[in-house]
Amino acid sequence: MASISLSHSQFSEDAIWDGLKQAISHSSGFQRWLAERALTHNPEGLNLEQLVSRYLRETLETLAY
């Protein structure tokens, strides 16, 4: 079985999180979540990290229920 060795200099945790935030924010589930909450114009002034974190928290809470 092949293993992949990545050095910390190649991929920082911030770079990985930034990529995940971008991927999540472009997903249909996230877009639907925004629309359902009327956050498409972001009246609360939340940044992308806050929106994605809220989306993930609510999604996980729903799955855990």
ROTORVO-853803 format. One record per atom (N, C-alpha, C): residue in one letter; x, y, z. Coordinates in steps of 0.1 Angstrom, whole numbers, padded with zeros to 4 digits, always signed. Layout:
BEGIN
AXYZ;...
END
This chain:
BEGIN
M+0008-0012+0000;M+0000+0000+0000;M+0009+0012+0000;A+0006+0021-0009;A+0014+0034-0010;A+0010+0044+0001;S+0020+0051+0006;S+0017+0061+0015;S+0021+0075+0010;I+0015+0085+0014;I+0018+0098+0009;I+0024+0106+0021;S+0035+0112+0019;S+0042+0120+0029;S+0041+0134+0025;L+0035+0142+0033;L+0034+0157+0031;L+0041+0164+0042;S+0050+0173+0038;S+0057+0181+0048;S+0048+0192+0052;H+0050+0197+0064;H+0042+0208+0069;H+0043+0221+0060;S+0055+0222+0054;S+0057+0234+0045;S+0049+0233+0032;Q+0045+0221+0028;Q+0037+0220+0016;Q+0022+0224+0018;F+0017+0220+0029;F+0003+0223+0032;F+0001+0227+0046;S-0001+0239+0048;S-0004+0244+0062;S-0018+0242+0065;E-0021+0241+0078;E-0035+0239+0082;E-0044+0250+0077;D-0039+0263+0077;D-0046+0274+0072;D-0050+0272+0057;A-0041+0268+0050;A-0043+0266+0035;A-0054+0255+0033;I-0053+0245+0041;I-0063+0234+0040;I-0077+0239+0044;W-0078+0246+0055;W-0090+0252+0060;W-0096+0262+0049;D-0087+0270+0044;D-0092+0280+0033;D-0098+0272+0021;G-0091+0262+0017;G-0097+0254+0006;G-0110+0247+0009;L-0111+0242+0022;L-0124+0236+0026;L-0135+0247+0026;K-0132+0258+0032;K-0142+0269+0033;K-0147+0273+0019;Q-0138+0274+0009;Q-0142+0277-0004;Q-0150+0266-0010;A-0146+0254-0009;A-0154+0243-0014;A-0168+0242-0008;I-0169+0243+0005;I-0181+0243+0012;I-0190+0254+0008;S-0184+0266+0007;S-0192+0278+0003;S-0198+0277-0011;H-0192+0269-0020;H-0197+0268-0033;H-0206+0256-0035;S-0208+0248-0024;S-0217+0236-0025;S-0231+0240-0025;S-0239+0231-0031;S-0254+0234-0032;S-0260+0234-0019;G-0255+0225-0010;G-0261+0225+0004;G-0259+0238+0011;F-0247+0244+0010;F-0244+0256+0017;F-0253+0267+0011;Q-0254+0268-0003;Q-0262+0278-0009;Q-0276+0277-0005;R-0282+0265-0004;R-0295+0263+0000;R-0297+0267+0014;W-0288+0264+0023;W-0288+0268+0037;W-0288+0283+0038;L-0280+0290+0030;L-0280+0305+0030;L-0294+0310+0026;A-0299+0305+0015;A-0312+0310+0010;A-0323+0307+0021;E-0323+0296+0027;E-0334+0293+0037;E-0333+0302+0049;R-0322+0307+0052;R-0320+0316+0063;R-0320+0331+0059;A-0322+0333+0046;A-0322+0347+0041;A-0309+0354+0044;L-0298+0346+0043;L-0285+0352+0045;L-0277+0354+0032;T-0284+0353+0021;T-0277+0355+0008;T-0271+0369+0007;H-0277+0379+0014;H-0272+0392+0013;H-0264+0395+0026;N-0263+0385+0035;N-0255+0385+0047;N-0258+0398+0056;P-0271+0399+0060;P-0274+0411+0068;P-0267+0412+0082;E-0262+0401+0087;E-0255+0401+0099;E-0240+0405+0098;G-0236+0406+0085;G-0222+0410+0083;G-0212+0399+0087;L-0216+0387+0086;L-0207+0376+0090;L-0197+0373+0079;N-0185+0370+0082;N-0175+0367+0072;N-0177+0352+0068;L-0169+0348+0058;L-0171+0335+0052;L-0168+0324+0063;E-0158+0326+0071;E-0154+0317+0081;E-0166+0315+0091;Q-0172+0326+0095;Q-0183+0325+0104;Q-0195+0318+0098;L-0198+0321+0085;L-0209+0315+0079;L-0207+0300+0077;V-0195+0296+0073;V-0192+0282+0071;V-0192+0274+0084;S-0187+0281+0095;S-0187+0274+0108;S-0201+0272+0113;R-0210+0282+0111;R-0224+0281+0115;R-0231+0270+0107;Y-0228+0270+0094;Y-0234+0259+0086;Y-0230+0245+0090;L-0217+0244+0093;L-0212+0230+0097;L-0218+0227+0111;R-0218+0236+0120;R-0224+0233+0133;R-0238+0229+0132;E-0246+0237+0125;E-0261+0234+0124;E-0263+0220+0117;T-0255+0218+0106;T-0256+0205+0099;T-0252+0193+0108;L-0242+0194+0116;L-0238+0184+0125;L-0248+0182+0136;E-0254+0193+0141;E-0264+0192+0152;E-0276+0184+0146;T-0280+0187+0134;T-0291+0180+0127;T-0288+0166+0126;L-0276+0162+0121;L-0273+0148+0119;L-0272+0141+0133;A-0268+0148+0143;A-0266+0141+0156;A-0280+0139+0163;Y-0290+0147+0159;Y-0303+0145+0164;Y-0310+0133+0159;
END
